């Protein structure tokens, strides 16, 4: 179990949040180590942007045309290089964290390095499924009319990493399985996803702004980006608890026998 918490059971929203915090605090060191690749990449990108803006007026309206063009060119180049790298690292970290949570819950605790190794073994499936989903959602969202359909599919495919790492599926089956779990509880899933990320996102956002204000420059940038050691694992924990909740509600609790009566 994780911090005295069993993953494979039904949970109300409040339980998802409290259990997510309990697991994060109890296993923060291991989950932080797993999160290192993507957090360090984000810190590096933030430092590059800081270097690009070095010497520029703090008020963008005071930039000359050449300064604005230089900023756009260099920032765009940095994005083109960093986005694919961060995307791949995000899949690795998410898969590793899911593997660590699942194995530890089964009383088979593994080291963060082993969790990342197992995620690396499934990296092709993780990248492929997430990229396929992202492209489809993007194509829907190109037009205003398609945005609701894009959001609809994004929520149906929110459990791709869990399906791959825990259920061992790959290819087109991954998207179909995630959609199957969300079927009939789409609005509930949307509300929970938004709540999970707002609960940690708002206070961390305020903290980041306070850090940048108090310590502008390299130190503030590093400390601000390092809050990812909290936000990254918290989001993965919350989604994993939702994944097991949906499985239990469909009678698919593979550890504790038949699922209990649905919680109201």
C-alpha positions as CSV (number, residue, x, y, z in Angstrom):
1,X,0.0,0.0,0.0
2,X,1.0,3.6,-0.5
3,X,1.0,5.6,2.8
4,X,-1.6,3.3,4.1
5,X,-3.7,4.0,1.0
6,X,-5.0,1.3,-1.3
7,X,-5.1,2.5,-4.9
8,X,-7.6,0.0,-6.2
9,X,-10.9,1.3,-4.9
10,X,-13.7,3.8,-5.5
11,X,-13.2,7.3,-4.3
12,X,-15.2,10.5,-4.0
13,X,-13.6,13.7,-5.2
14,X,-12.5,14.7,-1.7
15,X,-10.9,11.3,-1.2
16,X,-9.0,11.6,-4.5
17,X,-7.5,14.9,-3.3
18,X,-6.7,13.9,0.2
19,X,-5.2,10.6,-0.8
20,X,-3.2,12.3,-3.6
21,X,-1.6,14.6,-1.0
22,X,-1.0,11.7,1.5
23,X,0.8,9.7,-1.2
24,X,2.8,12.7,-2.4
25,X,4.0,13.6,1.0
26,X,4.8,9.9,2.0
27,X,6.6,9.1,-1.3
28,X,7.8,12.6,-2.3
29,X,11.5,11.7,-2.5
30,X,11.0,8.8,-4.8
31,X,8.5,10.6,-7.0
32,X,10.7,13.7,-7.1
33,X,13.6,11.5,-8.3
34,X,11.4,10.1,-11.1
35,X,10.4,13.6,-12.0
36,X,14.0,14.9,-12.4
37,X,14.2,14.5,-16.2
38,X,11.2,16.7,-17.1
39,X,11.8,19.2,-14.2
40,X,15.4,19.7,-15.2
41,X,14.4,20.1,-18.8
42,X,11.9,22.8,-17.9
43,X,14.5,24.6,-15.7
44,X,16.9,24.5,-18.7
45,X,14.3,26.0,-21.0
46,X,13.4,28.7,-18.5
47,X,17.1,29.7,-18.2
48,X,17.4,29.9,-21.9
49,X,14.4,32.2,-22.1
50,X,15.9,34.3,-19.3
51,X,19.2,34.5,-21.2
52,X,17.3,35.6,-24.3
53,X,15.6,38.4,-22.4
54,X,18.8,39.5,-20.7
55,X,19.5,43.2,-21.5
56,X,16.0,43.8,-22.9
57,X,13.8,46.5,-21.3
58,X,11.4,45.0,-18.7
59,X,8.5,46.6,-20.4
60,X,7.8,45.0,-23.8
61,X,6.4,48.2,-25.2
62,X,9.9,49.7,-24.9
63,X,11.5,47.1,-27.2
64,X,12.8,48.2,-30.5
65,X,11.7,46.4,-33.7
66,X,15.0,44.6,-33.8
67,X,14.9,43.6,-30.2
68,X,11.3,42.2,-30.6
69,X,12.3,40.3,-33.8
70,X,15.4,38.8,-32.0
71,X,13.3,37.7,-29.1
72,X,10.7,36.0,-31.3
73,X,13.4,34.3,-33.4
74,X,15.4,33.0,-30.4
75,X,12.4,32.0,-28.3
76,X,10.8,30.3,-31.3
77,X,14.0,28.3,-31.9
78,X,14.2,27.4,-28.2
79,X,10.6,26.1,-28.3
80,X,11.2,24.1,-31.5
81,X,14.1,22.4,-29.8
82,X,12.7,22.0,-26.3
83,X,9.1,21.0,-26.9
84,X,9.9,17.6,-28.5
85,X,12.4,16.9,-25.8
86,X,10.1,17.8,-22.9
87,X,7.3,15.9,-24.5
88,X,9.3,12.7,-24.6
89,X,10.6,13.2,-21.1
90,X,7.1,13.8,-19.9
91,X,6.0,10.5,-21.2
92,X,9.0,8.8,-19.6
93,X,8.3,10.4,-16.2
94,X,4.6,9.8,-16.3
95,X,5.1,6.1,-17.1
96,X,7.7,5.8,-14.5
97,X,5.6,7.4,-11.8
98,X,2.6,5.2,-12.7
99,X,4.8,2.1,-12.5
100,X,6.2,3.1,-9.2
101,X,2.8,3.7,-7.7
102,X,1.3,0.5,-9.0
103,X,4.2,-1.7,-7.9
104,X,4.5,-0.1,-4.5
105,X,0.8,-0.5,-3.9
106,X,1.3,-4.3,-4.6
107,X,3.9,-4.4,-1.8
108,X,6.6,-4.8,-4.5
109,X,8.4,-1.5,-4.0
110,X,10.9,-0.6,-6.7
111,X,13.6,2.0,-7.0
112,X,12.9,5.2,-9.0
113,X,15.6,4.1,-11.5
114,X,13.9,0.8,-12.1
115,X,10.5,2.5,-12.6
116,X,12.1,4.8,-15.2
117,X,13.7,1.8,-16.9
118,X,10.3,0.0,-17.2
119,X,8.8,3.2,-18.5
120,X,11.6,3.4,-21.1
121,X,10.7,-0.1,-22.2
122,X,7.2,1.2,-23.0
123,X,8.3,4.6,-24.2
124,X,7.4,3.8,-27.8
125,X,3.8,3.0,-26.8
126,X,3.6,6.0,-24.5
127,X,4.8,8.4,-27.1
128,X,2.8,6.8,-29.9
129,X,-0.6,6.9,-28.0
130,X,-0.1,10.4,-26.6
131,X,1.1,11.8,-29.9
132,X,-1.9,10.2,-31.7
133,X,-4.3,11.6,-29.2
134,X,-2.7,15.0,-29.3
135,X,-2.8,15.3,-33.1
136,X,-6.4,14.3,-33.2
137,X,-7.4,16.8,-30.5
138,X,-5.3,19.5,-32.2
139,X,-7.0,18.9,-35.5
140,X,-10.4,19.3,-33.9
141,X,-9.4,22.4,-32.1
142,X,-8.1,24.2,-35.2
143,X,-11.6,25.6,-35.7
144,X,-13.8,27.1,-33.0
145,X,-16.6,24.7,-33.9
146,X,-14.3,21.7,-33.3
147,X,-13.0,22.8,-29.9
148,X,-15.8,21.0,-27.9
149,X,-15.1,17.8,-29.8
150,X,-11.4,18.2,-29.1
151,X,-12.0,18.6,-25.4
152,X,-14.4,15.7,-25.4
153,X,-11.8,13.4,-26.8
154,X,-9.0,14.8,-24.7
155,X,-10.9,13.8,-21.5
156,X,-11.8,10.3,-23.0
157,X,-8.0,9.7,-23.5
158,X,-6.7,11.1,-20.2
159,X,-5.6,7.7,-18.9
160,X,-3.3,6.6,-21.7
161,X,-0.2,6.2,-19.5
162,X,-2.1,4.1,-16.9
163,X,-3.6,1.9,-19.5
164,X,-0.1,1.2,-21.0
165,X,1.9,0.8,-17.8
166,X,-0.7,-1.0,-15.7
167,X,-2.8,-3.0,-18.2
168,X,0.0,-3.6,-20.8
169,X,-2.0,-2.5,-23.8
170,X,-0.5,-0.7,-26.9
171,X,-1.4,0.7,-30.2
172,X,-5.0,1.7,-31.0
173,X,-6.3,-0.4,-28.0
174,X,-4.9,2.2,-25.6
175,X,-7.1,5.0,-26.8
176,X,-10.1,2.7,-27.0
177,X,-9.5,1.4,-23.5
178,X,-9.2,4.8,-21.9
179,X,-12.4,5.9,-23.6
180,X,-14.1,2.8,-22.4
181,X,-13.3,3.6,-18.8
182,X,-14.5,7.2,-19.1
183,X,-17.7,6.1,-20.9
184,X,-20.8,7.2,-18.9
185,X,-18.7,9.4,-16.5
186,X,-17.3,12.0,-18.9
187,X,-18.6,15.1,-17.0
188,X,-17.5,13.6,-13.7
189,X,-14.0,12.9,-15.1
190,X,-13.8,16.4,-16.6
191,X,-14.7,18.0,-13.2
192,X,-12.2,15.9,-11.4
193,X,-9.4,16.6,-13.8
194,X,-10.0,20.3,-13.6
195,X,-10.2,20.2,-9.8
196,X,-7.0,18.2,-9.4
197,X,-5.0,20.6,-11.5
198,X,-6.5,23.8,-10.0
199,X,-6.0,22.5,-6.4
200,X,-2.2,22.4,-6.9
201,X,-1.9,24.8,-9.8
202,X,-3.3,27.9,-8.2
203,X,-1.2,27.9,-5.0
204,X,1.9,26.8,-6.9
205,X,1.3,29.6,-9.5
206,X,1.1,32.1,-6.7
207,X,4.3,30.7,-5.1
208,X,6.1,30.9,-8.4
209,X,5.2,34.5,-8.9
210,X,6.3,35.3,-5.3
211,X,9.6,33.6,-5.9
212,X,10.3,35.5,-9.2
213,X,9.3,38.7,-7.5
214,X,11.5,38.1,-4.5
215,X,14.5,36.7,-6.4
216,X,14.5,37.8,-10.0
217,X,17.2,36.2,-12.2
218,X,18.8,32.8,-12.3
219,X,18.0,31.8,-8.7
220,X,14.4,32.8,-8.9
221,X,14.0,31.1,-12.2
222,X,15.4,27.8,-11.0
223,X,13.4,27.8,-7.7
224,X,10.2,28.7,-9.6
225,X,10.7,25.9,-12.1
226,X,11.6,23.5,-9.3
227,X,8.0,23.6,-8.1
228,X,7.5,21.0,-10.8
229,X,8.8,18.5,-8.2
230,X,5.3,19.0,-6.6
231,X,3.0,19.6,-9.5
232,X,4.3,16.8,-11.8
233,X,3.9,13.9,-9.3
234,X,0.6,15.3,-7.8
235,X,-1.1,15.3,-11.2
236,X,0.1,11.8,-12.0
237,X,-1.1,10.5,-8.6
238,X,-4.5,12.1,-9.0
239,X,-5.1,10.7,-12.4
240,X,-4.0,7.3,-11.3
241,X,-6.5,7.3,-8.4
242,X,-9.2,8.3,-10.9
243,X,-8.2,5.5,-13.2
244,X,-8.5,2.9,-10.4
245,X,-11.8,4.5,-9.3
246,X,-13.3,4.0,-12.7
247,X,-12.1,0.4,-12.9
248,X,-13.6,-0.3,-9.6
249,X,-16.9,1.2,-10.6
250,X,-17.0,-1.1,-13.6
251,X,-16.3,-4.1,-11.4
252,X,-12.7,-4.5,-12.6
253,X,-11.0,-4.4,-9.3
254,X,-8.2,-7.0,-9.9
255,X,-6.8,-7.0,-6.4
256,X,-9.6,-6.9,-3.9
257,X,-12.1,-9.0,-5.7
258,X,-15.5,-7.8,-6.9
259,X,-15.8,-4.0,-6.7
260,X,-17.9,-2.6,-3.9
261,X,-21.2,-0.8,-4.5
262,X,-20.6,2.5,-6.2
263,X,-19.9,5.4,-3.9
264,X,-22.5,8.2,-4.3
